[in-house]
Amino acid sequence: LEKATPEACCQRELQSREGMFVDKDACLAGIERFQNRQGCYTVILNSFETYVYLAGALAIGVLAIELFAMIFAMCLFRGIQ
C-alpha cells in the first residue's frame, strides 16, 4: 500500500494556513524535502528556546529598574525625615 501524505504536512512559504505551498505535488508524492516532519511539541519547544534568553534579559532589566526605584524611594523618605 502506498502511504498518502496529508496536505497539512506540506511545507508552505509562510508557515500559516494561507501561505502558498512550496511544491504541493512533490510533497504529496512523498518527497521529504517538501514536507514538515517535526511535530507540534518540537516546534513549540524550539520557539521557546529561541526567546528564553531574551525573556531572561528582560526580567533582569525590569528587576534592576525596580531595585533602583526602591533605593531612590528610600533616599527620598530619609530626606523628608
C-alpha positions as CSV (number, residue, x, y, z in Angstrom):
1,L,0.0,0.0,0.0
2,E,1.2,3.5,-0.9
3,K,1.3,5.9,2.0
4,A,-0.6,9.1,1.2
5,T,0.8,12.3,2.7
6,P,-1.8,14.6,4.1
7,E,-1.9,18.1,2.6
8,A,-1.4,19.6,6.1
9,C,2.1,18.1,6.2
10,C,3.2,20.0,3.1
11,Q,5.6,23.0,3.6
12,R,4.3,26.5,2.8
13,E,6.3,29.6,2.0
14,L,4.7,31.3,5.0
15,Q,4.0,29.0,7.9
16,S,0.3,29.6,8.1
17,R,-2.8,28.2,6.5
18,E,-2.9,31.0,3.9
19,G,0.7,30.5,2.7
20,M,1.3,29.2,-0.7
21,F,2.7,25.6,-1.0
22,V,6.4,25.3,-1.8
23,D,5.7,22.3,-4.1
24,K,2.4,20.6,-3.3
25,D,2.8,17.9,-6.0
26,A,6.2,16.8,-4.8
27,C,5.1,16.9,-1.2
28,L,2.1,14.6,-1.9
29,A,4.3,12.3,-4.0
30,G,6.3,11.7,-0.8
31,I,9.5,13.8,-1.3
32,E,10.6,14.6,2.3
33,R,12.3,17.9,1.3
34,F,8.8,19.5,0.8
35,Q,7.2,18.0,3.9
36,N,7.0,19.2,7.5
37,R,8.5,16.4,9.6
38,Q,8.5,18.0,13.0
39,G,5.7,17.6,15.4
40,C,3.9,20.5,17.2
41,Y,5.7,19.8,20.5
42,T,9.1,20.1,18.9
43,V,8.3,23.3,17.0
44,I,6.9,25.0,20.1
45,L,9.9,23.9,22.2
46,N,12.3,25.2,19.7
47,S,10.5,28.6,19.5
48,F,10.6,28.8,23.4
49,E,14.4,28.0,23.3
50,T,14.9,30.9,20.9
51,Y,13.3,33.5,23.1
52,V,14.3,32.2,26.6
53,Y,17.4,34.3,26.8
54,L,15.6,37.4,25.6
55,A,12.9,36.9,28.3
56,G,15.6,36.3,31.0
57,A,17.4,39.5,30.0
58,L,14.1,41.4,30.0
59,A,13.3,40.1,33.5
60,I,16.7,41.1,34.8
61,G,16.4,44.5,33.3
62,V,13.0,45.1,35.0
63,L,14.4,43.8,38.3
64,A,17.3,46.3,38.1
65,I,14.9,49.2,37.4
66,E,12.6,48.1,40.3
67,L,15.7,47.9,42.6
68,F,16.9,51.4,41.7
69,A,13.4,52.8,42.1
70,M,13.2,51.3,45.6
71,I,16.6,52.7,46.6
72,F,15.6,56.1,45.3
73,A,12.3,56.0,47.2
74,M,14.2,55.1,50.4
75,C,16.6,58.0,49.9
76,L,13.6,60.4,49.4
77,F,11.9,59.1,52.5
78,R,15.1,59.6,54.6
79,G,15.4,63.1,53.2
80,I,11.9,64.0,54.4
81,Q,12.6,62.9,58.0
